[in-house]
């Protein structure tokens, strides 16, 4: 696969990954290398990566616990202190190996340490490959609120090797599919149609789908890195999805959802709102709902849950001047940004979702 050119860096795939890395880790390029990974990635992915990394530059591995609950300032403080203790300087390189939590957190650490040092993302989950590691967004959660603190800083490169997906549990693969479905819904109707028969996909098909997803996201972020316009389209499903994810994370009576599981619900809800606002047809909405529910299990929400989720919308990053901004579909393959939505429509969407 050919590399994809992004903002001041490239995204490399499979056989192109390690030649790029090894060429850029020649003596004198960097003073030290720091590999940031979580405990799962340390076990399943880092050994293979190190076996193919060729360099004389000294390196250290920094490990933190797996899970979204550790994507916070406390983890950052611990890692910043380790970097200081290990004498990291402005010519050091950080390599983030892992899923979206690792690339989000590792990118934030690198982009703020000594006012910014180079970093490379090596995504090992489907979600990180098609979304989290692409586009320069780095960040951490504040309590249960998603990505409230962060930077927009591009990595030196993104290295996507789909062989890492062989180590991924099925539930994590499904989580990544949500962002791929979103890419089709917001920009490529033909791509959306390819997800109707997932059980028939080969490994080569999956590689091609991942490549296309990266193309779609890259096409958006290269036009609007700082999210003043079209990049907001990538938030389809995320306004309600992030609120649902945050609510389930903090509520001990609810099952904690993976990011993609919450976004899948958000896409159904926001598709129904798009239908209620006459932006898509009933047939289009039913197609979206049926397809997503064929992949993701329906989650129960009672009236108290829904009220609490709506209250969390006030913390959404897209809000402007105290108004909640939605990205809604304008037909499959197109989007309308900066859409205000009354709470009545949100309640109606939840009501239909539960049917």
Secondary structure, 3 states (H helix, E strand, C coil): CCCEEECCEEEEEHHHHHHHHHHCCCCCCCCCEEEEEEHHHHHHHHHHHHHHCCCCCCEEEEEECCCHHHCCHHHHHHHHHHHHHCCCCCCCEEEEEECHHHHHHHHHHHHHHHHCCEEEEEECCHHHHHHHCCCCEEEEEECCEEEEEEEECCCCEEEECHHHHHHCCHHHHHHHHHHHHHHHHHHCHHHHHHHHHHHHCCHHHHHHHHHHHHHHHHHHHHHCCCCCCHHHHHHCCHHHHHHHHHHHHHCCCCCCCCHHHHHHHHHHHHHHHHHHCCCCCHHHHHHHHHHHHCCCCCCCCCHHHHHHHHHHHHHCCCCECCECCEEEECCCCCEEEEECCCHHHHHHHHHHHCC
